[in-house]
Amino acid sequence: LGLQQHRLDGDDYLAVIDEFMEAVFTRWPNVIVQFEDFQSKWAFKLLQRYRDTYRMFNDDVQ
């Protein structure tokens, strides 16, 4: 089922998340984003990356 494509990783993965975060906060400046079920290797990295820029949380690790 679904598209038979490899998952993005590294800089390509972060570029997609960066684009999403910027778009969401541009459209809804007061939104809070919940990161849900992200791979462990990304969970802390994303929280660290955006903690001073966007309101977000990951209830799996916080």
Stockholm file with secondary structure:
# STOCKHOLM 1.0

chainA/1-62         LGLQQHRLDGDDYLAVIDEFMEAVFTRWPNVIVQFEDFQSKWAFKLLQRYRDTYRMFNDDVQ
#=GR chainA/1-62 SS CCCCCCCCCHHHHHHHHHHHHHHHHHHCTTCCEECCSCCHHHHHHHHHHHTTTSCEECTTTC
#=GC SS_cons        CCCCCCCCCHHHHHHHHHHHHHHHHHHCTTCCEECCSCCHHHHHHHHHHHTTTSCEECTTTC
//
